[in-house]
Every structure is written in C-alpha cells, then in structure tokens.
C-alpha cells in the first residue's frame, strides 16, 4: 500500500502543468535557477519557488547553492 500512496503523491505533483513543465526542463541533466524554471513554465519566480519546495519535499528535486544563486536539478537515486 505504501507504494500506491507514493505513486499517487508523485502523480498529483506532476499532474500540475507548471510543475510538469519545470521537471521537463530539468530532464537534460542541467541544474537551473528558480527564475529560469519560472520562465520555462510561464509562472512568476515566487510560484516557481513554491513548486520547487513541493518537488524538493517529495524528493524529486534537489538544490545546491553557488554564491548568490540556488540551482535546482533532478535528484539522482541509485536503484
């Protein structure tokens, strides 16, 4: 049953068009800033940050800080 809940949670996250677009922008392996992801998803940077927080909490995205900037990318998992 736990796997079913995880699948449902991920589906709900990805089902939101802006989040799906942001995840698609990260598929090439690059890490992008919230502003870059906001532009790709056609949302405000504040909205992108909210979406990134939800994706990070679910373990789909991780971020690193480089100077003033924070870059987000798909989280890599070992199977």
N, CA, C and O atoms as a CHARMM CRD file, in Angstrom:
* protein
*
  316
    1    1 UNK  N      0.80200  -1.19900   0.00000 PROA 1      0.00000
    2    1 UNK  CA     0.00000   0.00000   0.00000 PROA 1      0.00000
    3    1 UNK  C      0.84600   1.26500   0.00000 PROA 1      0.00000
    4    1 UNK  O      0.42700   2.28300  -0.55000 PROA 1      0.00000
    5    2 UNK  N      2.02500   1.22000   0.60400 PROA 2      0.00000
    6    2 UNK  CA     2.85700   2.41900   0.65900 PROA 2      0.00000
    7    2 UNK  C      3.25700   2.84600  -0.74500 PROA 2      0.00000
    8    2 UNK  O      3.26100   4.03900  -1.04700 PROA 2      0.00000
    9    3 UNK  N      3.59600   1.88800  -1.61300 PROA 3      0.00000
   10    3 UNK  CA     3.98500   2.22000  -2.98000 PROA 3      0.00000
   11    3 UNK  C      2.84900   2.91000  -3.71300 PROA 3      0.00000
   12    3 UNK  O      3.08900   3.82600  -4.49900 PROA 3      0.00000
   13    4 UNK  N      1.63400   2.49400  -3.47200 PROA 4      0.00000
   14    4 UNK  CA     0.47200   3.11000  -4.11700 PROA 4      0.00000
   15    4 UNK  C      0.35300   4.57000  -3.69400 PROA 4      0.00000
   16    4 UNK  O      0.06800   5.43600  -4.52000 PROA 4      0.00000
   17    5 UNK  N      0.57100   4.84500  -2.40900 PROA 5      0.00000
   18    5 UNK  CA     0.49900   6.21900  -1.92300 PROA 5      0.00000
   19    5 UNK  C      1.60800   7.07300  -2.53800 PROA 5      0.00000
   20    5 UNK  O      1.37800   8.23100  -2.88700 PROA 5      0.00000
   21    6 UNK  N      2.80600   6.50700  -2.67100 PROA 6      0.00000
   22    6 UNK  CA     3.90700   7.24500  -3.28500 PROA 6      0.00000
   23    6 UNK  C      3.60200   7.56300  -4.74000 PROA 6      0.00000
   24    6 UNK  O      3.84400   8.68000  -5.19500 PROA 6      0.00000
   25    7 UNK  N      3.08100   6.60500  -5.46200 PROA 7      0.00000
   26    7 UNK  CA     2.73900   6.82500  -6.87000 PROA 7      0.00000
   27    7 UNK  C      1.66800   7.89900  -6.98500 PROA 7      0.00000
   28    7 UNK  O      1.75000   8.77000  -7.85000 PROA 7      0.00000
   29    8 UNK  N      0.67400   7.84100  -6.12600 PROA 8      0.00000
   30    8 UNK  CA    -0.39700   8.84000  -6.15400 PROA 8      0.00000
   31    8 UNK  C      0.13500  10.23400  -5.82400 PROA 8      0.00000
   32    8 UNK  O     -0.28200  11.21700  -6.43500 PROA 8      0.00000
   33    9 UNK  N      1.05300  10.32200  -4.86100 PROA 9      0.00000
   34    9 UNK  CA     1.63200  11.61700  -4.49400 PROA 9      0.00000
   35    9 UNK  C      2.43600  12.19800  -5.64800 PROA 9      0.00000
   36    9 UNK  O      2.31400  13.38300  -5.95900 PROA 9      0.00000
   37   10 UNK  N      3.24900  11.37600  -6.27600 PROA 10     0.00000
   38   10 UNK  CA     4.05900  11.83500  -7.39600 PROA 10     0.00000
   39   10 UNK  C      3.16900  12.22800  -8.57600 PROA 10     0.00000
   40   10 UNK  O      3.41800  13.23700  -9.23500 PROA 10     0.00000
   41   11 UNK  N      2.14600  11.44100  -8.83700 PROA 11     0.00000
   42   11 UNK  CA     1.21500  11.76200  -9.92000 PROA 11     0.00000
   43   11 UNK  C      0.51600  13.09500  -9.67200 PROA 11     0.00000
   44   11 UNK  O      0.32400  13.87800 -10.60200 PROA 11     0.00000
   45   12 UNK  N      0.13700  13.35500  -8.43100 PROA 12     0.00000
   46   12 UNK  CA    -0.50400  14.63000  -8.10300 PROA 12     0.00000
   47   12 UNK  C      0.45600  15.79600  -8.31900 PROA 12     0.00000
   48   12 UNK  O      0.05400  16.85300  -8.80400 PROA 12     0.00000
   49   13 UNK  N      1.72100  15.60500  -7.96000 PROA 13     0.00000
   50   13 UNK  CA     2.71200  16.66300  -8.16100 PROA 13     0.00000
   51   13 UNK  C      2.95200  16.93100  -9.64400 PROA 13     0.00000
   52   13 UNK  O      2.97400  18.08200 -10.08000 PROA 13     0.00000
   53   14 UNK  N      3.13000  15.87000 -10.40300 PROA 14     0.00000
   54   14 UNK  CA     3.44700  16.00400 -11.82800 PROA 14     0.00000
   55   14 UNK  C      2.20500  16.39700 -12.63200 PROA 14     0.00000
   56   14 UNK  O      2.32300  16.91500 -13.74300 PROA 14     0.00000
   57   15 UNK  N      1.03900  16.15500 -12.08300 PROA 15     0.00000
   58   15 UNK  CA    -0.20200  16.48300 -12.77500 PROA 15     0.00000
   59   15 UNK  C     -0.45700  17.97000 -12.90000 PROA 15     0.00000
   60   15 UNK  O     -1.29200  18.38500 -13.70400 PROA 15     0.00000
   61   16 UNK  N      0.23900  18.77900 -12.12600 PROA 16     0.00000
   62   16 UNK  CA     0.10200  20.23500 -12.21800 PROA 16     0.00000
   63   16 UNK  C      0.95300  20.70000 -13.39800 PROA 16     0.00000
   64   16 UNK  O      2.15700  20.44500 -13.41000 PROA 16     0.00000
   65   17 UNK  N      0.36600  21.37500 -14.39300 PROA 17     0.00000
   66   17 UNK  CA     1.10500  21.70400 -15.62100 PROA 17     0.00000
   67   17 UNK  C      2.41300  22.47000 -15.41200 PROA 17     0.00000
   68   17 UNK  O      3.40200  22.17500 -16.08400 PROA 17     0.00000
   69   18 UNK  N      2.44400  23.43200 -14.51100 PROA 18     0.00000
   70   18 UNK  CA     3.68900  24.19100 -14.31100 PROA 18     0.00000
   71   18 UNK  C      4.78700  23.29500 -13.75800 PROA 18     0.00000
   72   18 UNK  O      5.94000  23.38800 -14.17900 PROA 18     0.00000
   73   19 UNK  N      4.42900  22.42100 -12.80900 PROA 19     0.00000
   74   19 UNK  CA     5.44200  21.50600 -12.25100 PROA 19     0.00000
   75   19 UNK  C      5.92500  20.52600 -13.30700 PROA 19     0.00000
   76   19 UNK  O      7.11700  20.22500 -13.37500 PROA 19     0.00000
   77   20 UNK  N      5.01600  20.02800 -14.12600 PROA 20     0.00000
   78   20 UNK  CA     5.40300  19.09300 -15.18800 PROA 20     0.00000
   79   20 UNK  C      6.36700  19.77400 -16.15700 PROA 20     0.00000
   80   20 UNK  O      7.34100  19.16300 -16.59600 PROA 20     0.00000
   81   21 UNK  N      6.10100  21.02300 -16.48600 PROA 21     0.00000
   82   21 UNK  CA     6.98200  21.77200 -17.38700 PROA 21     0.00000
   83   21 UNK  C      8.34300  21.99700 -16.74300 PROA 21     0.00000
   84   21 UNK  O      9.37300  21.87900 -17.40600 PROA 21     0.00000
   85   22 UNK  N      8.34900  22.31800 -15.46200 PROA 22     0.00000
   86   22 UNK  CA     9.61700  22.52400 -14.75800 PROA 22     0.00000
   87   22 UNK  C     10.43100  21.23900 -14.72900 PROA 22     0.00000
   88   22 UNK  O     11.64100  21.26900 -14.95600 PROA 22     0.00000
   89   23 UNK  N      9.78900  20.12200 -14.45400 PROA 23     0.00000
   90   23 UNK  CA    10.50700  18.83900 -14.44400 PROA 23     0.00000
   91   23 UNK  C     11.02100  18.50600 -15.83700 PROA 23     0.00000
   92   23 UNK  O     12.13000  17.99100 -15.98000 PROA 23     0.00000
   93   24 UNK  N     10.23400  18.79100 -16.85700 PROA 24     0.00000
   94   24 UNK  CA    10.67400  18.54000 -18.23700 PROA 24     0.00000
   95   24 UNK  C     11.89900  19.37300 -18.58100 PROA 24     0.00000
   96   24 UNK  O     12.79100  18.90800 -19.29000 PROA 24     0.00000
   97   25 UNK  N     11.94300  20.61000 -18.07800 PROA 25     0.00000
   98   25 UNK  CA    13.09900  21.47900 -18.33600 PROA 25     0.00000
   99   25 UNK  C     14.36400  20.93100 -17.69100 PROA 25     0.00000
  100   25 UNK  O     15.47100  21.22800 -18.14100 PROA 25     0.00000
  101   26 UNK  N     14.20700  20.14200 -16.65100 PROA 26     0.00000
  102   26 UNK  CA    15.36700  19.58500 -15.93700 PROA 26     0.00000
  103   26 UNK  C     15.81100  18.22900 -16.48600 PROA 26     0.00000
  104   26 UNK  O     16.82400  17.68800 -16.04300 PROA 26     0.00000
  105   27 UNK  N     15.07600  17.68300 -17.43300 PROA 27     0.00000
  106   27 UNK  CA    15.38700  16.34000 -17.93500 PROA 27     0.00000
  107   27 UNK  C     16.72500  16.23900 -18.65400 PROA 27     0.00000
  108   27 UNK  O     17.27700  15.14500 -18.76700 PROA 27     0.00000
  109   28 UNK  N     17.26000  17.35700 -19.14200 PROA 28     0.00000
  110   28 UNK  CA    18.53900  17.27700 -19.85400 PROA 28     0.00000
  111   28 UNK  C     19.73300  17.18700 -18.91300 PROA 28     0.00000
  112   28 UNK  O     20.87600  17.10800 -19.36100 PROA 28     0.00000
  113   29 UNK  N     19.46400  17.20000 -17.59000 PROA 29     0.00000
  114   29 UNK  CA    20.52800  16.99900 -16.61600 PROA 29     0.00000
  115   29 UNK  C     21.13200  18.27500 -16.05700 PROA 29     0.00000
  116   29 UNK  O     21.91800  18.22200 -15.11100 PROA 29     0.00000
  117   30 UNK  N     20.78100  19.42000 -16.62500 PROA 30     0.00000
  118   30 UNK  CA    21.30900  20.68100 -16.11000 PROA 30     0.00000
  119   30 UNK  C     20.52700  21.11200 -14.87700 PROA 30     0.00000
  120   30 UNK  O     19.35400  20.77000 -14.72200 PROA 30     0.00000
  121   31 UNK  N     21.18000  21.85800 -14.00900 PROA 31     0.00000
  122   31 UNK  CA    20.50600  22.47600 -12.87100 PROA 31     0.00000
  123   31 UNK  C     20.17900  23.91200 -13.26200 PROA 31     0.00000
  124   31 UNK  O     21.01100  24.60900 -13.84200 PROA 31     0.00000
  125   32 UNK  N     18.96900  24.34900 -12.94300 PROA 32     0.00000
  126   32 UNK  CA    18.51500  25.68200 -13.31800 PROA 32     0.00000
  127   32 UNK  C     18.05700  26.46100 -12.09500 PROA 32     0.00000
  128   32 UNK  O     17.70000  25.87800 -11.07100 PROA 32     0.00000
  129   33 UNK  N     18.06900  27.77500 -12.21300 PROA 33     0.00000
  130   33 UNK  CA    17.57900  28.61600 -11.12100 PROA 33     0.00000
  131   33 UNK  C     16.05400  28.65700 -11.15100 PROA 33     0.00000
  132   33 UNK  O     15.43000  28.28300 -12.14300 PROA 33     0.00000
  133   34 UNK  N     15.47100  29.11300 -10.06000 PROA 34     0.00000
  134   34 UNK  CA    14.01200  29.24900  -9.98900 PROA 34     0.00000
  135   34 UNK  C     13.51600  30.21300 -11.06400 PROA 34     0.00000
  136   34 UNK  O     12.44600  30.00400 -11.63600 PROA 34     0.00000
  137   35 UNK  N     14.27500  31.25500 -11.34200 PROA 35     0.00000
  138   35 UNK  CA    13.88100  32.21700 -12.38200 PROA 35     0.00000
  139   35 UNK  C     13.85400  31.56200 -13.75600 PROA 35     0.00000
  140   35 UNK  O     12.93600  31.79800 -14.54200 PROA 35     0.00000
  141   36 UNK  N     14.85400  30.74400 -14.04500 PROA 36     0.00000
  142   36 UNK  CA    14.88400  30.04400 -15.33400 PROA 36     0.00000
  143   36 UNK  C     13.72600  29.05800 -15.44800 PROA 36     0.00000
  144   36 UNK  O     13.10800  28.93400 -16.50600 PROA 36     0.00000
  145   37 UNK  N     13.43900  28.36500 -14.36000 PROA 37     0.00000
  146   37 UNK  CA    12.32300  27.42300 -14.37100 PROA 37     0.00000
  147   37 UNK  C     10.98500  28.15600 -14.45500 PROA 37     0.00000
  148   37 UNK  O     10.04900  27.67400 -15.09300 PROA 37     0.00000
  149   38 UNK  N     10.89700  29.31700 -13.81300 PROA 38     0.00000
  150   38 UNK  CA     9.67600  30.12600 -13.89300 PROA 38     0.00000
  151   38 UNK  C      9.42700  30.56000 -15.33600 PROA 38     0.00000
  152   38 UNK  O      8.29700  30.50900 -15.82000 PROA 38     0.00000
  153   39 UNK  N     10.47600  30.98100 -16.01000 PROA 39     0.00000
  154   39 UNK  CA    10.34500  31.39600 -17.40800 PROA 39     0.00000
  155   39 UNK  C      9.87000  30.22700 -18.27300 PROA 39     0.00000
  156   39 UNK  O      8.98800  30.38800 -19.11700 PROA 39     0.00000
  157   40 UNK  N     10.46100  29.05400 -18.05600 PROA 40     0.00000
  158   40 UNK  CA    10.07600  27.87400 -18.84400 PROA 40     0.00000
  159   40 UNK  C      8.61100  27.50300 -18.61300 PROA 40     0.00000
  160   40 UNK  O      7.90300  27.12700 -19.54700 PROA 40     0.00000
  161   41 UNK  N      8.16600  27.61100 -17.36000 PROA 41     0.00000
  162   41 UNK  CA     6.80300  27.21200 -17.00700 PROA 41     0.00000
  163   41 UNK  C      5.79600  28.34600 -17.15300 PROA 41     0.00000
  164   41 UNK  O      4.59700  28.14200 -16.96400 PROA 41     0.00000
  165   42 UNK  N      6.28100  29.54300 -17.48900 PROA 42     0.00000
  166   42 UNK  CA     5.42400  30.72200 -17.63600 PROA 42     0.00000
  167   42 UNK  C      4.64600  31.04200 -16.36700 PROA 42     0.00000
  168   42 UNK  O      3.43900  31.28100 -16.38700 PROA 42     0.00000
  169   43 UNK  N      5.39100  31.03700 -15.25400 PROA 43     0.00000
  170   43 UNK  CA     4.82800  31.42700 -13.95800 PROA 43     0.00000
  171   43 UNK  C      5.77800  32.44100 -13.33400 PROA 43     0.00000
  172   43 UNK  O      6.88300  32.64700 -13.83600 PROA 43     0.00000
  173   44 UNK  N      5.36200  33.06900 -12.25400 PROA 44     0.00000
  174   44 UNK  CA     6.23100  34.01800 -11.56400 PROA 44     0.00000
  175   44 UNK  C      7.33000  33.26500 -10.82300 PROA 44     0.00000
  176   44 UNK  O      7.17000  32.08400 -10.51700 PROA 44     0.00000
  177   45 UNK  N      8.44400  33.93500 -10.53200 PROA 45     0.00000
  178   45 UNK  CA     9.50100  33.27800  -9.75600 PROA 45     0.00000
  179   45 UNK  C      9.01300  32.80500  -8.38200 PROA 45     0.00000
  180   45 UNK  O      9.46400  31.77000  -7.89000 PROA 45     0.00000
  181   46 UNK  N      8.10100  33.55100  -7.76500 PROA 46     0.00000
  182   46 UNK  CA     7.56900  33.14400  -6.47000 PROA 46     0.00000
  183   46 UNK  C      6.77800  31.84300  -6.58600 PROA 46     0.00000
  184   46 UNK  O      6.88200  30.96400  -5.73100 PROA 46     0.00000
  185   47 UNK  N      5.98900  31.73100  -7.64900 PROA 47     0.00000
  186   47 UNK  CA     5.22800  30.49500  -7.87900 PROA 47     0.00000
  187   47 UNK  C      6.17000  29.33700  -8.14800 PROA 47     0.00000
  188   47 UNK  O      5.95500  28.23100  -7.65300 PROA 47     0.00000
  189   48 UNK  N      7.21600  29.58300  -8.93200 PROA 48     0.00000
  190   48 UNK  CA     8.20700  28.53900  -9.21400 PROA 48     0.00000
  191   48 UNK  C      8.87100  28.07300  -7.93200 PROA 48     0.00000
  192   48 UNK  O      9.09500  26.87600  -7.75200 PROA 48     0.00000
  193   49 UNK  N      9.19100  29.00100  -7.03600 PROA 49     0.00000
  194   49 UNK  CA     9.81100  28.62700  -5.75900 PROA 49     0.00000
  195   49 UNK  C      8.88500  27.74900  -4.92800 PROA 49     0.00000
  196   49 UNK  O      9.33500  26.79900  -4.28800 PROA 49     0.00000
  197   50 UNK  N      7.60300  28.06100  -4.93700 PROA 50     0.00000
  198   50 UNK  CA     6.62300  27.23900  -4.21400 PROA 50     0.00000
  199   50 UNK  C      6.56000  25.83800  -4.80500 PROA 50     0.00000
  200   50 UNK  O      6.53400  24.84700  -4.07500 PROA 50     0.00000
  201   51 UNK  N      6.53700  25.76300  -6.12600 PROA 51     0.00000
  202   51 UNK  CA     6.51600  24.45000  -6.78400 PROA 51     0.00000
  203   51 UNK  C      7.80200  23.67800  -6.48200 PROA 51     0.00000
  204   51 UNK  O      7.75400  22.47700  -6.21900 PROA 51     0.00000
  205   52 UNK  N      8.95000  24.35900  -6.51900 PROA 52     0.00000
  206   52 UNK  CA    10.22200  23.69800  -6.22500 PROA 52     0.00000
  207   52 UNK  C     10.25900  23.17200  -4.79700 PROA 52     0.00000
  208   52 UNK  O     10.81500  22.10200  -4.54600 PROA 52     0.00000
  209   53 UNK  N      9.68200  23.90300  -3.86800 PROA 53     0.00000
  210   53 UNK  CA     9.64100  23.43600  -2.47700 PROA 53     0.00000
  211   53 UNK  C      8.85200  22.13300  -2.37400 PROA 53     0.00000
  212   53 UNK  O      9.25500  21.21800  -1.65600 PROA 53     0.00000
  213   54 UNK  N      7.73800  22.04500  -3.08300 PROA 54     0.00000
  214   54 UNK  CA     6.92800  20.81900  -3.05500 PROA 54     0.00000
  215   54 UNK  C      7.66500  19.65800  -3.72000 PROA 54     0.00000
  216   54 UNK  O      7.62200  18.52900  -3.23100 PROA 54     0.00000
  217   55 UNK  N      8.34000  19.93800  -4.83200 PROA 55     0.00000
  218   55 UNK  CA     9.09300  18.88800  -5.52300 PROA 55     0.00000
  219   55 UNK  C     10.29600  18.43400  -4.70000 PROA 55     0.00000
  220   55 UNK  O     10.65100  17.25500  -4.71600 PROA 55     0.00000
  221   56 UNK  N     10.91700  19.35500  -3.98800 PROA 56     0.00000
  222   56 UNK  CA    12.04700  19.01500  -3.12100 PROA 56     0.00000
  223   56 UNK  C     11.57300  18.17500  -1.94100 PROA 56     0.00000
  224   56 UNK  O     12.21400  17.18800  -1.57800 PROA 56     0.00000
  225   57 UNK  N     10.46100  18.56500  -1.34900 PROA 57     0.00000
  226   57 UNK  CA     9.89900  17.81700  -0.21600 PROA 57     0.00000
  227   57 UNK  C      9.55700  16.38500  -0.61200 PROA 57     0.00000
  228   57 UNK  O      9.69200  15.46500   0.19500 PROA 57     0.00000
  229   58 UNK  N      9.12000  16.20000  -1.84000 PROA 58     0.00000
  230   58 UNK  CA     8.78600  14.85500  -2.32700 PROA 58     0.00000
  231   58 UNK  C     10.02100  14.06100  -2.74300 PROA 58     0.00000
  232   58 UNK  O      9.92200  12.87000  -3.03700 PROA 58     0.00000
  233   59 UNK  N     11.18700  14.71500  -2.77100 PROA 59     0.00000
  234   59 UNK  CA    12.41800  14.01800  -3.12400 PROA 59     0.00000
  235   59 UNK  C     12.66700  13.91100  -4.61400 PROA 59     0.00000
  236   59 UNK  O     13.52000  13.13100  -5.03700 PROA 59     0.00000
  237   60 UNK  N     11.94600  14.67400  -5.42200 PROA 60     0.00000
  238   60 UNK  CA    12.14100  14.61500  -6.87200 PROA 60     0.00000
  239   60 UNK  C     13.22800  15.56800  -7.34800 PROA 60     0.00000
  240   60 UNK  O     13.87000  15.33100  -8.37100 PROA 60     0.00000
  241   61 UNK  N     13.42900  16.64800  -6.59800 PROA 61     0.00000
  242   61 UNK  CA    14.37200  17.69400  -6.98400 PROA 61     0.00000
  243   61 UNK  C     15.27700  17.98700  -5.79100 PROA 61     0.00000
  244   61 UNK  O     14.85000  17.90900  -4.64000 PROA 61     0.00000
  245   62 UNK  N     16.52100  18.32100  -6.07900 PROA 62     0.00000
  246   62 UNK  CA    17.43300  18.78800  -5.02800 PROA 62     0.00000
  247   62 UNK  C     18.06000  20.08900  -5.51300 PROA 62     0.00000
  248   62 UNK  O     18.05500  20.38500  -6.70700 PROA 62     0.00000
  249   63 UNK  N     18.59200  20.85000  -4.58500 PROA 63     0.00000
  250   63 UNK  CA    19.18200  22.12300  -4.98100 PROA 63     0.00000
  251   63 UNK  C     20.53700  22.31100  -4.31700 PROA 63     0.00000
  252   63 UNK  O     20.82100  21.75100  -3.25800 PROA 63     0.00000
  253   64 UNK  N     21.36300  23.11600  -4.97100 PROA 64     0.00000
  254   64 UNK  CA    22.67000  23.47000  -4.43800 PROA 64     0.00000
  255   64 UNK  C     22.82700  24.98300  -4.54900 PROA 64     0.00000
  256   64 UNK  O     22.28500  25.61100  -5.45900 PROA 64     0.00000
  257   65 UNK  N     23.56400  25.54800  -3.62600 PROA 65     0.00000
  258   65 UNK  CA    23.81500  26.98500  -3.62900 PROA 65     0.00000
  259   65 UNK  C     25.20800  27.22600  -4.20500 PROA 65     0.00000
  260   65 UNK  O     26.17900  26.56500  -3.83400 PROA 65     0.00000
  261   66 UNK  N     25.27700  28.18900  -5.12000 PROA 66     0.00000
  262   66 UNK  CA    26.55300  28.59400  -5.70700 PROA 66     0.00000
  263   66 UNK  C     26.59900  30.11700  -5.67300 PROA 66     0.00000
  264   66 UNK  O     26.04700  30.78900  -6.54500 PROA 66     0.00000
  265   67 UNK  N     27.26400  30.64600  -4.65500 PROA 67     0.00000
  266   67 UNK  CA    27.28900  32.09200  -4.48400 PROA 67     0.00000
  267   67 UNK  C     25.90400  32.60500  -4.13300 PROA 67     0.00000
  268   67 UNK  O     25.28000  32.13400  -3.18200 PROA 67     0.00000
  269   68 UNK  N     25.43000  33.56600  -4.90100 PROA 68     0.00000
  270   68 UNK  CA    24.10500  34.13000  -4.65900 PROA 68     0.00000
  271   68 UNK  C     22.98900  33.26800  -5.22000 PROA 68     0.00000
  272   68 UNK  O     21.82200  33.47300  -4.88600 PROA 68     0.00000
  273   69 UNK  N     23.32400  32.32200  -6.05400 PROA 69     0.00000
  274   69 UNK  CA    22.30400  31.57100  -6.78600 PROA 69     0.00000
  275   69 UNK  C     22.07100  30.19000  -6.18700 PROA 69     0.00000
  276   69 UNK  O     22.97600  29.57200  -5.62600 PROA 69     0.00000
  277   70 UNK  N     20.85000  29.73100  -6.32100 PROA 70     0.00000
  278   70 UNK  CA    20.49400  28.37200  -5.92600 PROA 70     0.00000
  279   70 UNK  C     20.01800  27.65800  -7.18500 PROA 70     0.00000
  280   70 UNK  O     19.09500  28.11000  -7.86400 PROA 70     0.00000
  281   71 UNK  N     20.66200  26.54100  -7.48100 PROA 71     0.00000
  282   71 UNK  CA    20.34600  25.76600  -8.67000 PROA 71     0.00000
  283   71 UNK  C     19.60500  24.49800  -8.27900 PROA 71     0.00000
  284   71 UNK  O     19.98900  23.80300  -7.33800 PROA 71     0.00000
  285   72 UNK  N     18.55100  24.21000  -9.00600 PROA 72     0.00000
  286   72 UNK  CA    17.74800  23.00600  -8.74500 PROA 72     0.00000
  287   72 UNK  C     17.89400  22.04800  -9.91100 PROA 72     0.00000
  288   72 UNK  O     17.95700  22.45900 -11.06900 PROA 72     0.00000
  289   73 UNK  N     17.94800  20.77400  -9.59000 PROA 73     0.00000
  290   73 UNK  CA    18.04400  19.74200 -10.60800 PROA 73     0.00000
  291   73 UNK  C     17.33800  18.49000 -10.15300 PROA 73     0.00000
  292   73 UNK  O     16.97300  18.36100  -8.98500 PROA 73     0.00000
  293   74 UNK  N     17.14500  17.57500 -11.06400 PROA 74     0.00000
  294   74 UNK  CA    16.51200  16.31000 -10.71000 PROA 74     0.00000
  295   74 UNK  C     17.39000  15.56900  -9.73200 PROA 74     0.00000
  296   74 UNK  O     18.61200  15.53500  -9.87600 PROA 74     0.00000
  297   75 UNK  N     16.77200  14.98600  -8.75100 PROA 75     0.00000
  298   75 UNK  CA    17.52100  14.22600  -7.75400 PROA 75     0.00000
  299   75 UNK  C     17.88800  12.87000  -8.34100 PROA 75     0.00000
  300   75 UNK  O     17.04800  12.18000  -8.91800 PROA 75     0.00000
  301   76 UNK  N     19.12100  12.50700  -8.19000 PROA 76     0.00000
  302   76 UNK  CA    19.60800  11.22000  -8.69000 PROA 76     0.00000
  303   76 UNK  C     19.46500  10.17700  -7.60700 PROA 76     0.00000
  304   76 UNK  O     19.86800  10.40200  -6.46600 PROA 76     0.00000
  305   77 UNK  N     18.90100   9.05300  -7.94900 PROA 77     0.00000
  306   77 UNK  CA    18.72800   7.95800  -6.97500 PROA 77     0.00000
  307   77 UNK  C     19.39700   6.70800  -7.51000 PROA 77     0.00000
  308   77 UNK  O     19.33600   6.40900  -8.70300 PROA 77     0.00000
  309   78 UNK  N     20.02500   5.99800  -6.62200 PROA 78     0.00000
  310   78 UNK  CA    20.59500   4.71000  -7.00800 PROA 78     0.00000
  311   78 UNK  C     19.52800   3.63800  -6.78900 PROA 78     0.00000
  312   78 UNK  O     18.80800   3.64200  -5.79100 PROA 78     0.00000
  313   79 UNK  N     19.45400   2.74200  -7.73300 PROA 79     0.00000
  314   79 UNK  CA    18.45700   1.66100  -7.61300 PROA 79     0.00000
  315   79 UNK  C     19.01500   0.48200  -6.88800 PROA 79     0.00000
  316   79 UNK  O     18.31600  -0.51400  -6.69900 PROA 79     0.00000
